[in-house]
Structures are given as C-alpha cells and as structure tokens.
Amino acid sequence: MKRRMALTSLAALVAANTPRLTFAQAWPSQPIHVVVPGPAGNALDALARLMCAAMAQSMKANFVIDNKPGASGHIGGEFVARAKPDGYTLVFGSSTTHVVSPHILTDIKYKPIDDFDPISLIAKVANVLVCYPELPVKTVPELIAYAKANPGKLSFGSTGIGSNLHLGMELFKMMSGTDMQHVPYSSAALQLDLIAGRIQLLLDNMPVAVPNIRAGKVRALGVASLQRQPELPDVPPIADTLPGFEVGAWGVLMAPKGTPRQIIDTLNAAVRKALETPEVRDGFLKQSFHPAPMTPEQTGDFLRAEYEKWAKVVRDANIKVN
C-alpha cells in the first residue's frame, strides 16, 4: 500500500510539472508579437524594429511589431498587461509610458510597473540643456546664478505639461533652487521660439538638439547624463553641478506578469546578443540612443527607481493636466 501511494505521488508530481517543461521546450512555436505603444515611424518604433529583426535571427523565431498608439501609450500597455503570460505578447515600453505619464493621467486601468515582468532595458538617450545664444551664460553654474539673480524672468519651453522636457526642467528647478516659467508647446514653434529668443531655455532631446547646437543656433550648457556624451564631447554633464541629475528617454522590453522565467531569460539573452550586432548598435547610435542591457532584476530596480523619482517631481511641483 505504501509503495502504491509513493508511486501515485510521484506520478502526480511528474504530471504536474510535465506541461511546464513541455511548454518551455516548445516555445516559441508561433510568432512573438511586440506591441509598440506608439505610431509606426516614431523613435520607439524604429528601435523596436531594429531589435526584433536581430532577435528573430538569433532565436530563429518570427517577431511581429504591433503598433497600438493612443492615450499616451497606455492603450498598448493595457493590451499587453491583460495578455496571456505565455511569451507571445510583449511590450516595447518607454520612459513616458511606464514612469512619467502614469503620474499625470488618472484613468489608467492597469499598473505600469507591477503588471509586467521586466526582460531588459534596451537603450537610453540623454537630454541636453540648451539656451538662446544671446543669454549671458555659458555654463550651468552661470545659468543658476543668473536665474537666482532674476527670479521668474527666464522661461523654458516643453512639448507639453507632463512631458519629458517639462518634468526634467522642474527637476532642475528643484535641485538648483531656481524659479523659471514654463511655456508648453504643441507644435514645431518650440524650436523656432528658442532660436528667436522668445523662450530662453530648453532641456531638449539629444537627436533634435544636436543639429541646432552644431549650427550655432542654440548654445549647449550641459548634458542631462552622469557622463559626457559622444555626440557632444565638449559639453559637461549637468550632474557635475547638480549631483545625480539625469534626464532622458529609454526603451524597455517587458512581458505580462507571470511569464515563465525560462522565457524571460531566453529573451534577455537574445536582447544582449542583438545589442552587440553592428546593425542594431549603429542604428541606435544614429538616433543618439546607446545600448543599455540589464538583467531582469536590474531592469526592475531601474524602473521602480525611475517611477518614484518622477512621482516625487510631479507631486512636489503640483503638476496637473488641465
């Protein structure tokens, strides 16, 4: 009787684990859909397509890009959060979709961090602080001194309330103890007004700012990264003056919560391999994005830190979307 019970228990244990083992060994047996929560042709879409092409080649699998724009990226995010955690539906998220806009919007129906299993950070791009060339400052310390001597008189532009450009400057104001006026834009007039001096400052995206800097249309004061950037080697980090100051955009690959760890690890390895290929690396660098692979654990820690960082900025600056 005891022997029969032992055999029955062993059979039950094997049966319980066999589907999981078979599933892991069979995956992927169908196309892997990567949701990009933005329109085709934007920067996030371009990065995702480069990555997925390289991952498809190394994994001998089919990857399909699904663009799901809308609601600041949260239509795509919610779609993946609600998907079956079987490794066939992933999201190529961004700083905007997962750690910035969740603090601005009030109608998000999922948890942008907790409803996903991180696979890896993909790439990062720093912002750069630029000014109207006739502003009498050439360095970040000079800007801070000038702003303190002229409280409320300087203005900075952004692509809208709660945008990366807006929150980055709110963080700058907090860390530097300065008072400046925010002017949100919804058109290309942002760049033109900076060049014309109608606004004086902009914590701009690197790919947009670099051509204007090189043409002498704007002056670069500091890069919003912890180290100098190869695109602007002579421009010091703002962090040299304000330790820890870092503002930029990034892409991250994530799966629905509960995705088997074997699949997460396989995808993480494929990401790392893809980021080492000349096609992906050079394609990223053309857009000023730098590969930044991490382990799933490191990615999770990074996301949570970024989430809390921007939550504090939004809360302390009392930022609300009208």
Number of C-alpha atoms within 10 A of each C-alpha: 6 7 8 9 10 11 12 12 12 12 11 12 11 11 11 11 10 12 11 12 11 10 14 16 12 10 15 17 11 12 14 20 18 25 25 28 28 25 15 16 11 10 14 20 20 15 21 22 19 17 26 23 18 21 22 17 13 14 14 10 17 16 22 17 19 20 17 18 17 13 16 16 21 26 17 24 32 19 17 25 25 14 15 14 18 19 25 21 24 28 28 27 28 23 18 18 21 23 22 23 24 22 20 18 14 10 9 16 11 16 13 20 18 13 18 24 24 28 29 26 28 27 22 21 24 24 24 29 25 26 27 21 20 13 15 11 17 16 16 23 16 13 20 19 13 17 20 17 12 13 12 13 13 19 18 23 24 24 18 17 19 24 15 24 24 23 22 25 24 24 21 21 16 14 14 18 11 20 20 18 16 20 15 17 14 10 10 9 10 19 21 13 14 22 21 14 17 14 21 21 29 28 29 29 20 24 18 14 21 19 12 16 17 12 9 12 19 27 23 29 23 24 31 28 22 17 16 18 20 10 12 16 11 12 18 21 25 26 18 16 16 14 11 14 18 19 26 20 17 20 26 24 25 32 28 26 19 13 19 17 14 14 20 20 15 12 21 23 18 19 24 20 16 24 23 13 13 10 14 21 18 16 17 22 16 10 15 21 23 20 23 17 21 20 17 21 13 14 22 21 13 13 20 14 13 15 20 14 14 21 18 13 19 20 12 12 14 8 16 13 9 4
